[in-house]
């Protein structure tokens, strides 16, 4: 086939598919609105969030720890959302 996922933008209204039409969703980054691929792993008190904007090429990565009295279950994603709004105001993460 010779095609690469980077050669074409995904249809962000539906599932992300490879060149052969197979669903490539799963545990990796998931499509979000405004061209972002995002993931937010949270493991053993560590909170992470990362995203890549296909249109602008911007990558943002945040890692944080969760204290016992944390106000959020995903503090890194809260920080990530604010960093995205600051760095790319035309393409916010709206969830």
C-alpha angles and dihedrals in degrees: 000000000000092000122131127203088235090061093070136033115246123245097252092192091067140025118311107253135191125232091273092054094253117143110253096184112109127109097338128085114319127216115258133181123290094031099296125142106202142179132178114193116189116188133164098337095321120112123198138179131179136168144175124206110217094201100047102026091231117150122193125185126184129180124183140163123238117228122212091258098041114154091215134046089215109035093163091058091051089054091043092054091053092046090052091050090051098043098039109019092171092059109042126172101244104192 
